[in-house]
Amino acid sequence: MRGKLSGWAIFLAVLLLLSFAATPSFKYSRAADLSLMAVRFSLVVLLSILFVHEKWKHRNDADHPQTKSDANDTILQRFRRWCYDDRKTPN
């Protein structure tokens, strides 16, 4: 339940920033635009770093056998399981 609550809180915060962007006052509109651009840029950078990390980690899979229980999981798969509170299913 905490995950859903935090998701709604983020959604409402973004709506609040968007409503500031729609105001006629230049100061609030500019601040909202800059904050939304900063959030988008940071998300693009974060996802790019995760993508490059996963590609770099699996570049020589045949040379390095993995022994961890979640060895074949990527960071994004573990994050998705954590976010949706899913259990790992056996393959």
PAMI-109443 format. One line per 5 residues: their letters; for each residue z, y, x of N, C-alpha, C, O. Coordinates in nm, 2 decimals. Layout:
<atoms>
A> Z:Y:X:Z:Y:X:Z:Y:X:Z:Y:X | ...
</atoms>
This chain:
<atoms>
MRGKL> 0.00:-0.12:0.08:0.00:0.00:0.00:0.00:0.13:0.09:-0.06:0.23:0.05 | 0.06:0.12:0.20:0.07:0.23:0.29:-0.07:0.27:0.34:-0.10:0.39:0.35 | -0.16:0.17:0.36:-0.30:0.20:0.40:-0.37:0.28:0.29:-0.45:0.37:0.33 | -0.35:0.24:0.17:-0.42:0.31:0.06:-0.37:0.45:0.04:-0.45:0.54:0.02 | -0.24:0.47:0.06:-0.18:0.60:0.05:-0.23:0.69:0.16:-0.26:0.81:0.13
SGWAI> -0.24:0.64:0.28:-0.28:0.73:0.39:-0.43:0.76:0.37:-0.48:0.87:0.41 | -0.51:0.66:0.32:-0.65:0.69:0.29:-0.67:0.80:0.19:-0.76:0.89:0.21 | -0.59:0.80:0.08:-0.60:0.90:-0.02:-0.55:1.04:0.04:-0.61:1.14:0.00 | -0.45:1.03:0.12:-0.41:1.16:0.18:-0.52:1.22:0.27:-0.54:1.35:0.26 | -0.59:1.14:0.35:-0.70:1.19:0.43:-0.81:1.25:0.34:-0.86:1.35:0.37
FLAVL> -0.84:1.17:0.23:-0.94:1.21:0.14:-0.91:1.35:0.08:-1.00:1.44:0.07 | -0.79:1.37:0.03:-0.75:1.49:-0.03:-0.74:1.61:0.07:-0.78:1.72:0.04 | -0.71:1.58:0.20:-0.71:1.68:0.30:-0.85:1.73:0.33:-0.88:1.85:0.35 | -0.95:1.63:0.33:-1.09:1.67:0.35:-1.14:1.75:0.23:-1.21:1.85:0.25 | -1.10:1.72:0.11:-1.14:1.80:-0.01:-1.08:1.94:0.00:-1.15:2.03:-0.04
LLLSF> -0.96:1.95:0.05:-0.90:2.08:0.06:-0.98:2.16:0.16:-1.00:2.28:0.14 | -1.02:2.10:0.28:-1.10:2.17:0.37:-1.23:2.21:0.31:-1.28:2.32:0.34 | -1.29:2.13:0.23:-1.42:2.16:0.17:-1.40:2.28:0.07:-1.49:2.36:0.06 | -1.29:2.28:0.00:-1.27:2.39:-0.09:-1.25:2.52:-0.02:-1.30:2.63:-0.07 | -1.20:2.52:0.10:-1.19:2.64:0.18:-1.33:2.69:0.22:-1.35:2.81:0.23
AATPS> -1.42:2.59:0.25:-1.55:2.63:0.29:-1.63:2.69:0.18:-1.72:2.77:0.20 | -1.59:2.67:0.05:-1.66:2.73:-0.06:-1.60:2.86:-0.10:-1.66:2.93:-0.19 | -1.50:2.91:-0.04:-1.44:3.04:-0.08:-1.53:3.15:-0.02:-1.59:3.13:0.08 | -1.53:3.27:-0.08:-1.61:3.38:-0.03:-1.55:3.44:0.09:-1.62:3.52:0.16 | -1.42:3.42:0.12:-1.36:3.48:0.24:-1.42:3.42:0.37:-1.42:3.30:0.38
FKYSR> -1.47:3.50:0.45:-1.53:3.46:0.58:-1.44:3.38:0.67:-1.47:3.28:0.73 | -1.31:3.43:0.67:-1.21:3.37:0.77:-1.19:3.22:0.73:-1.19:3.13:0.82 | -1.16:3.19:0.60:-1.13:3.05:0.56:-1.26:2.97:0.57:-1.25:2.85:0.61 | -1.37:3.02:0.53:-1.49:2.94:0.54:-1.53:2.90:0.68:-1.56:2.79:0.71 | -1.51:3.00:0.77:-1.54:2.96:0.91:-1.44:2.86:0.97:-1.48:2.77:1.04
AADLS> -1.32:2.88:0.93:-1.21:2.78:0.98:-1.24:2.64:0.93:-1.22:2.54:1.00 | -1.28:2.63:0.80:-1.31:2.50:0.74:-1.43:2.44:0.80:-1.43:2.32:0.83 | -1.53:2.52:0.82:-1.65:2.47:0.89:-1.62:2.41:1.03:-1.66:2.31:1.07 | -1.55:2.49:1.10:-1.52:2.45:1.24:-1.43:2.32:1.24:-1.45:2.24:1.32 | -1.33:2.32:1.15:-1.25:2.20:1.15:-1.32:2.07:1.11:-1.30:1.97:1.16
LMAVR> -1.41:2.09:1.01:-1.49:1.97:0.97:-1.59:1.93:1.08:-1.62:1.81:1.09 | -1.65:2.02:1.15:-1.73:1.99:1.26:-1.65:1.92:1.37:-1.71:1.83:1.43 | -1.53:1.96:1.39:-1.45:1.90:1.50:-1.41:1.76:1.46:-1.41:1.67:1.54 | -1.38:1.74:1.33:-1.35:1.60:1.28:-1.47:1.51:1.30:-1.46:1.40:1.34 | -1.59:1.56:1.26:-1.71:1.48:1.26:-1.75:1.45:1.41:-1.78:1.34:1.44
FSLVV> -1.74:1.55:1.50:-1.77:1.53:1.64:-1.67:1.42:1.70:-1.71:1.34:1.78 | -1.54:1.43:1.67:-1.45:1.34:1.72:-1.47:1.20:1.67:-1.45:1.10:1.75 | -1.51:1.18:1.54:-1.55:1.05:1.49:-1.67:0.99:1.56:-1.67:0.87:1.59 | -1.77:1.07:1.59:-1.89:1.03:1.66:-1.85:0.99:1.80:-1.90:0.88:1.85 | -1.77:1.06:1.87:-1.73:1.03:2.00:-1.65:0.90:2.00:-1.67:0.81:2.09
LLSIL> -1.56:0.89:1.91:-1.47:0.77:1.90:-1.56:0.64:1.88:-1.54:0.54:1.95 | -1.65:0.65:1.78:-1.73:0.53:1.75:-1.83:0.50:1.87:-1.86:0.38:1.89 | -1.88:0.60:1.93:-1.96:0.58:2.05:-1.89:0.51:2.16:-1.94:0.42:2.23 | -1.76:0.55:2.19:-1.68:0.49:2.29:-1.65:0.35:2.26:-1.66:0.26:2.34 | -1.62:0.32:2.13:-1.59:0.18:2.09:-1.72:0.10:2.10:-1.71:-0.02:2.15
FVHEK> -1.83:0.15:2.07:-1.96:0.07:2.08:-1.99:0.04:2.22:-2.02:-0.07:2.26 | -1.98:0.14:2.31:-2.01:0.12:2.45:-1.90:0.02:2.51:-1.94:-0.06:2.60 | -1.78:0.03:2.47:-1.67:-0.06:2.52:-1.70:-0.20:2.48:-1.69:-0.29:2.57 | -1.75:-0.23:2.36:-1.78:-0.36:2.32:-1.90:-0.42:2.39:-1.90:-0.53:2.43 | -2.00:-0.34:2.41:-2.12:-0.38:2.48:-2.08:-0.41:2.63:-2.13:-0.51:2.68
WKHRN> -2.00:-0.33:2.69:-1.96:-0.34:2.83:-1.88:-0.47:2.84:-1.89:-0.54:2.94 | -1.79:-0.49:2.74:-1.70:-0.61:2.75:-1.78:-0.74:2.74:-1.74:-0.84:2.80 | -1.89:-0.74:2.66:-1.96:-0.87:2.64:-2.09:-0.88:2.71:-2.18:-0.95:2.68 | -2.10:-0.80:2.82:-2.23:-0.81:2.90:-2.24:-0.94:2.97:-2.36:-0.98:3.00 | -2.13:-1.00:3.02:-2.14:-1.13:3.09:-2.06:-1.24:3.02:-1.97:-1.29:3.09
DADHP> -2.09:-1.26:2.90:-2.01:-1.36:2.82:-2.01:-1.50:2.88:-1.91:-1.57:2.88 | -2.12:-1.54:2.94:-2.14:-1.68:2.99:-2.05:-1.70:3.12:-2.01:-1.81:3.15 | -2.03:-1.59:3.19:-1.95:-1.60:3.32:-1.80:-1.60:3.30:-1.73:-1.66:3.38 | -1.75:-1.55:3.19:-1.61:-1.53:3.17:-1.56:-1.60:3.04:-1.58:-1.55:2.93 | -1.51:-1.73:3.04:-1.46:-1.79:2.92:-1.34:-1.72:2.87:-1.25:-1.68:2.95
QTKSD> -1.33:-1.70:2.74:-1.22:-1.63:2.68:-1.12:-1.73:2.62:-1.16:-1.83:2.56 | -0.99:-1.70:2.64:-0.89:-1.80:2.59:-0.80:-1.74:2.49:-0.72:-1.82:2.43 | -0.80:-1.62:2.46:-0.71:-1.56:2.35:-0.75:-1.61:2.22:-0.87:-1.65:2.20 | -0.66:-1.61:2.12:-0.68:-1.65:1.99:-0.78:-1.56:1.91:-0.86:-1.61:1.83 | -0.78:-1.44:1.94:-0.88:-1.35:1.88:-0.98:-1.30:1.99:-1.02:-1.18:1.99
ANDTI> -1.02:-1.39:2.07:-1.11:-1.36:2.18:-1.25:-1.32:2.14:-1.31:-1.23:2.20 | -1.30:-1.38:2.03:-1.43:-1.34:1.98:-1.43:-1.22:1.89:-1.54:-1.17:1.86 | -1.32:-1.17:1.86:-1.31:-1.05:1.77:-1.33:-0.93:1.86:-1.29:-0.91:1.97 | -1.40:-0.83:1.79:-1.42:-0.70:1.86:-1.31:-0.61:1.81:-1.24:-0.64:1.72 | -1.30:-0.50:1.88:-1.20:-0.40:1.84:-1.22:-0.35:1.69:-1.13:-0.34:1.62
LQRFR> -1.35:-0.34:1.66:-1.38:-0.29:1.52:-1.35:-0.40:1.42:-1.30:-0.36:1.31 | -1.36:-0.53:1.45:-1.33:-0.63:1.36:-1.17:-0.64:1.34:-1.13:-0.66:1.23 | -1.10:-0.62:1.45:-0.95:-0.62:1.44:-0.90:-0.50:1.36:-0.81:-0.51:1.29 | -0.97:-0.39:1.38:-0.93:-0.27:1.31:-0.96:-0.28:1.16:-0.88:-0.24:1.08 | -1.07:-0.35:1.13:-1.11:-0.37:0.99:-1.00:-0.46:0.92:-0.96:-0.43:0.81
RWCYD> -0.96:-0.57:0.99:-0.86:-0.66:0.94:-0.73:-0.59:0.92:-0.66:-0.61:0.82 | -0.69:-0.50:1.01:-0.57:-0.42:1.00:-0.58:-0.32:0.89:-0.48:-0.31:0.81 | -0.69:-0.26:0.87:-0.70:-0.15:0.77:-0.70:-0.21:0.63:-0.63:-0.16:0.54 | -0.77:-0.33:0.61:-0.77:-0.39:0.48:-0.66:-0.50:0.46:-0.65:-0.56:0.36 | -0.58:-0.51:0.56:-0.47:-0.61:0.56:-0.52:-0.75:0.53:-0.45:-0.83:0.46
DRKTP> -0.63:-0.79:0.59:-0.68:-0.92:0.58:-0.62:-1.01:0.68:-0.58:-0.97:0.79 | -0.63:-1.14:0.65:-0.59:-1.24:0.75:-0.71:-1.30:0.81:-0.82:-1.29:0.76 | -0.69:-1.34:0.93:-0.80:-1.40:1.01:-0.84:-1.53:0.95:-0.75:-1.62:0.93 | -0.97:-1.55:0.91:-1.01:-1.68:0.86:-1.07:-1.77:0.96:-1.14:-1.71:1.05 | -1.04:-1.90:0.96:-1.10:-1.98:1.06:-1.25:-2.00:1.05:-1.30:-2.00:0.94
N> -1.32:-2.00:1.16:-1.47:-2.01:1.15:-1.51:-2.16:1.14:-1.63:-2.18:1.14
</atoms>
